[in-house]
Amino acid sequence: MVAIRDDPLCDDPLSAKGQAMIIKILGSGCKKCVALGDNARAAAAAAGKPAEIVKVTDFADIAAYGVMSTPGLVIDEKLVSSGKVLSAEDIGKLL
C-alpha cells in the first residue's frame, strides 16, 4: 500500500502505527518533482513495501534538509538524493 499526502503535518494512521516507510519528495511541485514522486510510488509498490509518499513544498522545510537543488528525495528522514530524478529502479535499490 502506498499512501499519499500533501501536508506533512497531518495525522496519518500509517505513520502513527509505524508500519510504513515515509518517503518525502522535496520540491515546488514541478514536472521533475512529480516524476520523482511517481517513481518513488512505483518503486515502493514493486518492492512490496508499505510507504507513505509526502510532498514537501515549503522552501524552509526543504532547506532544513540541506537541499539547494530540487527535487529532493528523503527516505525515513534520510536525504538520499537531490537535484535529479531517480528512476524507480534506482529508488528501489535505496529502499
C-alpha positions as CSV (number, residue, x, y, z in Angstrom):
1,M,0.0,0.0,0.0
2,V,1.3,3.5,-0.9
3,A,-0.4,6.4,0.8
4,I,0.0,9.9,-0.4
5,R,-0.5,13.1,1.5
6,D,0.3,16.7,0.7
7,D,0.5,18.0,4.2
8,P,3.4,16.6,6.2
9,L,1.9,17.8,9.5
10,C,-1.4,16.0,9.2
11,D,-2.1,12.9,11.3
12,D,-2.0,9.7,9.3
13,P,-2.8,6.2,10.6
14,L,0.1,4.6,8.7
15,S,2.8,6.7,10.2
16,A,1.2,6.7,13.6
17,K,1.4,2.9,13.7
18,G,4.9,3.0,12.3
19,Q,4.1,0.4,9.7
20,A,5.0,2.3,6.6
21,M,8.3,3.9,5.5
22,I,7.9,7.6,4.9
23,I,9.2,8.9,1.5
24,K,9.3,12.6,1.1
25,I,9.5,14.4,-2.2
26,L,11.1,17.9,-1.7
27,G,10.2,20.5,-4.3
28,S,7.8,23.0,-5.7
29,G,5.6,20.5,-7.5
30,C,7.3,21.0,-10.8
31,K,7.4,18.3,-13.5
32,K,10.6,16.8,-12.1
33,C,9.1,16.6,-8.6
34,V,6.0,14.9,-9.9
35,A,8.1,12.4,-11.9
36,L,10.2,11.6,-8.8
37,G,7.1,11.1,-6.7
38,D,5.7,8.7,-9.4
39,N,9.0,6.8,-9.5
40,A,9.1,6.5,-5.7
41,R,5.5,5.3,-5.6
42,A,6.3,2.7,-8.3
43,A,9.5,1.6,-6.5
44,A,7.7,1.0,-3.2
45,A,4.9,-0.9,-4.9
46,A,7.3,-3.0,-6.9
47,A,9.2,-3.8,-3.7
48,G,6.0,-4.7,-1.9
49,K,6.9,-2.3,0.9
50,P,4.2,-0.1,2.5
51,A,5.1,3.5,2.0
52,E,3.7,6.9,2.6
53,I,4.6,9.5,0.0
54,V,4.7,13.0,1.4
55,K,5.1,16.1,-0.8
56,V,7.1,18.9,0.9
57,T,6.8,22.2,-0.9
58,D,7.7,24.7,1.8
59,F,11.1,26.0,0.9
60,A,12.1,26.5,4.6
61,D,11.4,22.8,5.2
62,I,13.3,21.8,2.1
63,A,16.3,23.9,3.1
64,A,16.3,22.3,6.5
65,Y,17.3,19.1,4.8
66,G,20.3,20.9,3.2
67,V,18.7,20.7,-0.3
68,M,19.8,23.5,-2.6
69,S,18.6,21.9,-5.8
70,T,15.2,20.2,-6.2
71,P,13.8,17.7,-6.4
72,G,15.0,16.0,-3.3
73,L,14.3,12.5,-2.0
74,V,14.1,11.7,1.7
75,I,13.5,8.1,2.9
76,D,12.7,7.7,6.6
77,E,14.2,11.2,7.3
78,K,17.5,10.5,5.5
79,L,18.3,12.6,2.4
80,V,19.3,10.2,-0.3
81,S,19.2,12.4,-3.4
82,S,18.8,16.0,-4.6
83,G,18.8,17.8,-7.9
84,K,17.9,14.8,-10.0
85,V,15.0,12.5,-10.9
86,L,16.0,9.0,-9.9
87,S,14.4,6.1,-11.8
88,A,12.1,3.7,-10.0
89,E,14.8,1.1,-10.2
90,D,17.4,3.4,-8.5
91,I,14.9,4.2,-5.8
92,G,14.1,0.6,-5.3
93,K,17.8,0.0,-4.5
94,L,17.7,2.6,-1.8
95,L,14.6,1.1,-0.1
